[in-house]
Amino acid sequence: MTDKPVSAPRVRTRFAPSPTGFIHLGNIRSALYPWAFARAQGGDFILRIEDTDLERSTQAAVDVIIEGMAWLGLDHDEGPYYQMQRMNRYKEVLAQMQAAGYVYPCYMSVEELDALRERQMAARQKPRYDGTWRPERDKQLPPVPEGVQPVLRFRNPQGGVVAWDDKVKGRIEISNDELDDLVIARPDGTPTYNFCVVVDDIDMKITHVIRGDDHVNNTPRQINIFRALGHEPPVYAHLPTVLNEQGEKMSKRNGAKPVTQYRDEGYLPDAMVNYLARLGWSHGDDEIFSRVQFLEWFDLDHLGRSAAQFDEAKLRWVNAQHLKAMDDDALAPLVAEQLQKRGIAADERLPAICGLFKDRCDTTVALADWAQAYYADVTPSADDLAKHVTDAVKPAVAALRDRLAAADWTTPAITAAIKDTLAEHGLKMPQLAMPVRVLVMGTPQTPSVDAMLALHRREIVLSRLQNV
């Protein structure tokens, strides 16, 4: 009789942002990879808001997290869970650990701790808590000071190492003697970040923790707490930092924009996912790919080890490729939204307008700029008028206007009217097309002039060509 193979546990990942500032692209990449891994593996993606920093956490920041993820299509299967709503659970686990001897009260004051650190630094030692209040066999603890609320410290193992195989960084080993006894509850009883994270990851059955490498120093402490609670830690993947264009860590202080601002600036969610995916992960030399391809290809084995640098020009290029490939009927509502912000209502022509102009655009805002000429007045520049709408060409423009007034309003009929006017006046196409573009669209550069005119209302074209 053969043993049945043990099936791997269902993949469960999480994104656990702290709502202390508006979420930017560096943060959201830490949501993209766990989301993609859960989707690629048929697992679950959990959203958890780590809001225990009461002074700095804001509801506005929470809203931007949820709004930004919804815009990018990073849907969560569970949550959002809020740590502040789980305080009773943390305190219950703290009590269990204290009863089991893994946690002890420490009455060292902030002043005493500062003085200890100063002495250690003067002696060129690593500043760390020295275990004054750590209970040991045959050890005499100091007398408990009156009126002092203790912190609770985790009794970190002594000797040996904490080791894990990081999916990005490879094998990491930290000596337990490098780690002091971590504060896991403040004097008012509020549990601290490193403790709450472990309880959450256990309760939520998280199998893979994919997060920024600024958490590497927390990981050995968290692993020791996992083991004290009788659980093996999840698989870790610590992602390299995302740098801004100046090579500094991307942050709000360094000018990083909230994710939702890219939506307002006319970027497409699939293009953002494509661009962010390449900031630390690759599939061969593929630069442009769909969301479906990304999820087919994504794994933790091709995550990059070095910091990735944000490049807005590259992002705009990626967005332009997605814009060109997008179906006109799907693009039109996004452009209509941009027009609506300008007080302009679009109509049934908008998909065809998008199809005509999208190859020239890198955002839906740029596409709305072109579409606006079909729904609102245009004001050509004095320079363009002087350069293109000359006295020599005005008779030809007037003749074209007369032909267009009588022609069928179709692209072939408009093409014929233009050709007849060119022949009548002995002109080449640019000599007539440029002034027509300037008068009708406000610019000398547009796609083919007949296709551009055909999408306009006849009366608008005739009115604008009369302004010569």
N, C-alpha and C positions, 0 to 999 in steps of 0.2 A: 504494500500500500504506500503510495507516494504522498508527501505533504503537499497541500494546496499552496500555490505561490501567494505570498502576502501582498495584497494590493497596496500601492502607495496611497497615503492619505490624500483626500481632495485638496487641491491647491487653494489656499486662502491668503490673500495679500491685503495690505491696507495702506491708505494714505492718511497720515496723522498730522496735519498742519496745526501750527499755533497761530491763532487769529490776532497777532500783535502788530500786523502791518499788512498792507494790501498785497495779495499773492502776485508774484511776477513770474517771468518765464523760467527762471532758475528753480523756483519752487515747484512750478507746475510740471516740470520734467520729472520731479520725484513722485508725481502722481501718475504720469503717463506710463512709466515702465511697470510699476506693479499692476496697473489696470491692464496693460497689454499682456503681461505674463498670465494674469488670471484668465483673460479672454482666450489667449492662445492655448491654455491648458484645460479649458472648460471648467475653471474654478470660480471662486467668489472674490469680489473686490469690495472691501469695507472702507467707509469713510468715517474717520474719527476726529473730532475737534478737541485738541488738547488746550483747554481754556483755563488751566489752573492759575495762570499768571493774571490775577484779577485786575491788577493796576493797569496792565497794558492791553488786555484782550478787549476787543470791541465787536459789537454786533455788525457794524458796517464791514469789518474785515471778514467776518463769517459769511456775510451776504456775497462778497466778491469771490470768495472761495467757491461757494455753491453755484453762483452765476457763471463764473469762469469755467468750471468743470462741465456744467450743463451745455455751455456754448461749444466747447471742444468735443462734446459727445463722450466724456469720460464718466459713463453712468456707473453708479455704485449699486451693489446688490443688497447691502445692509447699511444702516445709518441714515443720517449722521448721528453718531453717538457723541455725547458731550461728557468730558471727564467730570465736570462739576456736578453732574447729575448722578455720578457713581460713587460719591464720597462714602456712603454707608458701606459699600462693598469693599473699598480700600481699607477702611477702619477695621472691618471684620477680619481681613487677611492680616493686617498689622497685629491685631490681638492674637491671632493664631501663631504668628511668627514669634511674638514676644513670649508666649506660653511655651514654645518649643525651644527658646533660648537663642534664636537667631537675631533678636533685636534687643537692645538695651537702652535705658535712658542715659543721656549725657548732660551734665549740668555745667559744662564749661561755657563761660560767658563769651560774648563776641570779643570783649577786650582781652580776655585771657588767650583766646584763639589768635588774635592779631599779634599779641606779644610773642606767642609761641612761634608763629610764622617768621616774625622779625629775627628771632634768635636763630632759627633754622637757616634763614637766608644769609645771615651774617656768618654762619659756619659753613656756607656754601652747600647746604643740604636742600633736598627737595622739600618745599613747604607742604606739610601734611599733618593731619590730626595724629596725635601720638598715643592714643588708646588709654588716656588717663582713667576714663570711666568704664573701660571694657572689663567686665567681670572675668576673672580667671581663678582657677583653683589656688587656694592659699594666698590670694592677693587681697590686701586691705584697701578698700576703696576710700576716697576722701569722704568727710562728712557731707551730707546733703545740705546745700545752703538753703536758708529759709526764703520762701517767697519767690523761688526761681522755677519757672516752668521749663522742664528739660526738652531737648530735641530727642528724637529716637534715632539711633544709629544701627545700621546693619552690621552684623558681626561677620566681616569678610574672612574667608579662609586664609590661614597663614601657611606660607610655604607652597611649593608647586607652582604651576602655571595655569592660566586660562587660555585655551587655544580654540581657534575655529578656522575652517576653510572658507574664506570669503570668496564669493563668486566673481568679484572684480579684482581684489587685491591678493588673492592666494592665501597661503597659510599665514596666520597671525598668532603670535604667542606673547602673552603679557605675564610677567611674574606677579603672583599674588602679593608679594611683599612691596610692589610698586603702588598697590591700591590701599588707601586707608579705609577706615570704617565710615561708609557713606551715610550722611543724614538722609533718612527716608521719611521723617515726619517733623514738621516745624513745631515750635513751642505751643502753637494753638491747636496742634493735632492734625493740621492739613498735611496730607502726604505730598512728597516731592515727585518731580518728573520721572526719574529713573525707576522708582518703585511703581508708580501708576502705570507706566508703559508695560511693565512685565505682567502685572495683573490683567491688564486689558488684552495683551497678546495671548495669555493663557486662556482667559474666558472666551475670547473670540476665535480660539483655535487657529491662530495665524501660523502658517507653515513657512512663509518666506517674508523676510523684512528687507525691502529694497528702499534705501534712503541715502541721503547725502553723506559724504565721508566726514563731515563735521561731527558725526555721531560715533566715529570709530572709538573715541576715548570712553564713551558711555557703554560700549558693547561688553567689555569684560565684566564691568560691574553688574550689568543686566543679566549676563549669563550666570554669574554666581547667585543672583537672586532667584533666577529660574530654578537652579538646581536645589537651592534651599527649600523651594516650594515643591520639590519633587517632580519637576518637569524638565525635559530636554529642551534647549533653546531652538528657535527656528533656524532656517538657513538664512545667512546674511549676505547681502550684496551692497557694498558701500560705493556710491556713485561719485566720481570726481566732481569737483566744483565747476559751475558754469561761470565763466568770466565775461565781463562786459567788453565793449569794444576798446577800452583803454587797458585791458588786461588785469583789471581789479575784480574781486569777487562781486558778482552781480547782487545788488541790494538796492533797497529803496533809497538809502542814503547816497548811493552812487548813481542815482538817476534812473533806476529801473522803473518801467511803467507797469501799472496794474494790467493783468492779462486782459481784462475786459476792454481796455483802451485799444487793443489791436482789433477787436471786433468793430469798435466805433470807427477805426481808421480804414476799414474795408478789407481786412484780411479774411480768408476763408478758413473755417475750422479744420478741414482736411489738409490744407496746406500747412497750417500751424503744427498739426500732428506730424506731418511728414518732416518738417524742418526740425522740430524738437526731437524727433526720434533719432535724427542723425547727429544730434549734439551729445554723443557718447555711446552710440551703437551703430553698427553698420551691417549691411548685407552685400558683401562684395563691393562693387563700385556703383551700385544703384543709388542714384540721387533723388529721382522722382518716383514715387510709388503711391498707390492708393491705400486707404485704411485697411481694406481687405487683404492686400498683399502684406502690409506691415504685420498684421495679426497672424498671417500664415507663416511668416519668416521669423517672428520675434522669439528670442530665447535669451538666457542669461549668459551664454557662452561667448557672445560677441559684444559684450559691453566693453567700452574703451577704458584704459587705465589712466589716461592723462586728461587734464582739465580741457574742457571744450570752450571755445571763444564764440560769443554771440556776434553775428555779422548781419546788420539790418539790410545791407544791399543783397546779400545771399537770400535772406528771408523774402525780400520783395521779388527776387527772381523765381524762387520756388512758388510763391503765390501766383505770379504771372503764368507759370506753366499750368497750375491747377485751374486758373481762370480760363485759359484758352481751351482746356480739355473739358470744361464743365458744360453740361447741356444748357442751351439757352433758356429753356422753360424753367430750369432750376435756378439759374442765375438771376432771372428777371425779378423775383420777389426781393432778393437781397439788394438789388439796385433800386427798386421801388422804395425800400426802407430808407435808403440814403437820400432819395429825392424827397421823401415825405418830411425828413428833418429840415429840408429847405422850403417846406410849404408847397411842394409841387406834387400833384397827383398824376401818376402815369396812366397809360391805357393799354389796349390790346397790342399796340405796336412794339411794346418794350422788349419782348423776347427777340424780335428781328433786329431791333436797334443794338441789343447786346451782342447778337451774332455778328453784326457788321463791324463793331468797334472793339470787341474784347481782345483781339490780337495786339492792340496798341496799348493795353492797360495792364497795370500790375496790382491794382486794388479795385474794389467795387466803388470806392470814392472817385477814382479816376474815370471809371466807366460812367458813373452818374454825371460827371462833368460833361462828357460827350452827350449823354442822353438829355441833359438839361436844355440843350439848344433846340430840342424838338418840342419842348413844353413851356419855354420861357423866352423872353426877348434876348437877343444877342447884341453885343456892342463891340464891333470890330475896332481894333486900335487905329489911331490916326496914321501910324507908320504903314500898317498893312493896306489901308485904303489908298494912301498916296502911292505906294509901290505897285499895287496890283490893279486898282480900279482907276485906270488912267483915262484921259479924254479920248485917247485913240481906241480904247476897247469898249467904251460906253455904248456906241451904236450897236455893237454885236450883242452886248448884254440885253439891250432893249429888244433886239430882234428875237433872241432866245426866249425872252419873257413872252412875247407875242405867240411864238410857236407853242410854248408850254401851256398857254391859256387855252389853246384849241386842241391839244393832243390828248390821247387817252392817258390816264395816270398810271402807266406801267413802266417798268424799267426799259423794255425794248422801245417803247414809243418815246421815252425821254432820251434814250441813246440816239434815236433817229433825229430828234429835234436838235440835239447838240451837233451831230454830224452835218446836218443841213446848214446850220448857222456857221460852222467852221468853213464849209465850202463857199458859202455866200460871201463871207468876209475875208477869205484867203488867210485864215489863221491856223495855227497848230493847236492841238488840244490844251497844253498848259496855258497858252495865252488867254483862253476863255475859261478854262476850269478854275484857275487860281482866283480871278475876281468873283466868280460865282460862289466858290467856297467861302471867301472872306465875307461876302454879303449875306449868305444864307447861314453859315455856321460860325462866323466870327473869327475864322482862322484859315490860312492858306493850305494847311495840311489836313486832309481827310482821306478815308478810303475812296474808292472809285466814285466819281461825282454823280453818275446816273443812279447808282444804288443808294447813295446818300440822299439824293433828291426824292427818290421814289418813296422813301419812308416818311417824308414830310407831308403835311397837308398842302394841297395845291395852293390854297389861298395864302398860306404863310409864305411859300416860296415866291409867289407873284408879288406879294407885298414887300418882301425883302429885296427882290431884284429891282423894285421900283425906286429904291433909295440910292439912285446913282446920280 
